[in-house]
Amino acid sequence: MSYKNAAEILPSHLLEQVQKYIDGGLVYIPKNGKKTGWGCLSGARKSIDIRNSKILNLHSQGYSISELADKFYLSEETIKKIVYNKK
């Protein structure tokens, strides 16, 4: 996200209207259109879902929470959240 000077991109009448509400402050203008979920575009969400599936599978095979935490380099609390919330 980059900042733009409103005086350079907005018509003067629109800029005056915006200044009535927020003079000299910062305004975030969201993208128009449908939002995508976190990690969907980069593939991070898919990677985490695959990892969590592996954790669930290994836990169902008898691996303990502490063994999974060591294997996946996660805290035991994180492993518990994955195991107990994903069933």
C-alpha angles and dihedrals in degrees: 000000000000131000121243129193105246091212088062098049108027127070112252095247091053092046090053090052092050091048089058088066103034118011112191096350132116122263126192114214111197123220117268112245142034119340120232121219125254112286095004096116097042096042093240092121091055092049092051092047090052091048091049091050090053090050092051092047094050092046090053088052090058106268112148125236092251093049090052092047090054094044096050098032093240132127119263089244091057091049090050091052091052095045099042099038098044100055 
